[in-house]
Amino acid sequence: MPFSRTTSPPGAQPGPEAPWPIRPISESEFPAYAHTFGEALLAPDPFGLDHYRAVTEFDRTLAALDGDQIIGGTTVHSFTMTLPGGPRPVAGVSAVGVWPTHRRRGVLSALMRRQLADIRERGENVAALFASEGAIYGRFGYGPASTMGFVTLHRSEGVLRPDAPRDPALRLRLSTPGESRRELAIVHQAAALQRVGEFQRNKDWWELLLRDAPEHRGGYSAYKCAIVEDDAGPLGYALYRIQQHVDDHGVPASKLWVVQHYATAPAAHTLLWEHLFSRDLIGTISIDMVAPDDPLYHLLADRYRARTVQGDGLWIRLVDLPGAVEQRSYAAPVDVVVEVADRDCPWNAGRWRLTADTGAARCCATEADPDIRLDVAHLGAAYLGGMTLGSYLAAGLITEETTGAVQRLDTALNRSDEPHCGAIF
C-alpha cells in the first residue's frame, strides 16, 4: 500500500520540541513581523515592507515570541508550481528571519520544524525557497535544485545568428505594464506551464512584481514593456528599464536592464532580443534571472559575449517524501531502495523502495537492504531534474551500496530542460 500519513518508515525518530512559543500572526501584527524580517535581512527600511501584505497568508505566517516580542518568523505562499509531471501544490517558503539579539538560540530551528509539520498537514508534498545564505537551508533538508544567471552584454555584442527563427506574422509593440497586464498574464501562464519551477501568479503577485515606485528604481526609468504578438494573441514580453548615461567622452552609453522576459514560441524570443539589442543610445544590457538553457545563449552569434554570473535558484525540500516522488514523472524505469536521513521530518527517515516507469511511480516503506544512503536534501536537489545525485556521490556525500544504483536513479530523474523560476518570492 502507498505510504500512510499516520505511519513512519522503519528507523524514524520523534523530533525535538520547540524551545520558543510559535503561532500564526494576525493581520494587525504584520508591521511588527515585517520589522523583524526586515531587520534580520538588513532591509534599508524595515518598516517599508507593507507592499508584501497582499501576498501574505496570515494563517501560514509563523512568529516565534519572547514574551510579547516577535523574535523570528517565516511565511508560506500557497503556490501552484510546475513540477516534473505537471502543476502541483507547492509551499513557497519566504520571509525567514530572526531578530539579531536572538540568533543562535534555536529560534530558526523551532520555526522551520513547525513550518514543515504544518506544510505536511496541509497536504503539500514539496516546499521551495530562494536562499539568502546557502549554509542555512541544507541543515533543514533543502537542496539547491536549480541555477540562474545574471547576464551582461555590450550593445554591439547583441548580434543574433542569421538563422535565428523569424516569423513575419509576428509584430512587436511597446506598452506599459498597466496597459498590458492581461497580455503579460496570458504569456506568463503559458510559459510557466512549459518550465519546471515556475509558479502561477495571481492578481496580488502581479501587483507586487510590477510595483514601480520611483524610490525603488535605483535611478532607472519606469518599466517599459515590449510585447510580441500575432493575430491570435500575445506570444512573449519583456519588462525593462533604462538609465540614461553619457561616458567621459560625451558618447551615449545608457544602460538597459531586463527584469523579466518570457516567450512561448521560438520566433518570439528572437523578436524580443532583436528589439532589446537594437535600442539606440544603449551602451550595456543587463538581464536578470536567466535560465541556464535560455534560448538567448543559442540565439547569440557569439554566446561567450553573454557574460554570466551564476547563482543558486530554487532550493527544494521533500516534505512528504513518498508523496513527492509518487507525484513526479520519470524519464526511465527505476527500482531502487534508498535509506534517507531526515532530522526535521522524522516521518521521512528510513528505507524506501521507489519503483517507477514513464507512466506511474510507487514509494513504500521497506526493510530491504538499501542501494543508496543519502540525506533528504540530496533528493531535494535532484528532484526537479536539474542536478544529479552523481555529483554528490563523487563528493563522497552519499553512499552507493549497489553499483550503478545512483546512475539508474539519475537517469530516471533526468529532464531535457533546466528548472527555473523567474521571480524571487
Summary of the structure (lengths in Angstrom):
residues: 425
radius of gyration: 23.1
end to end distance: 36.5
largest distance: 74.4
contacts: 1391
relative contact order: 0.16
helix: 30%
strand: 32%
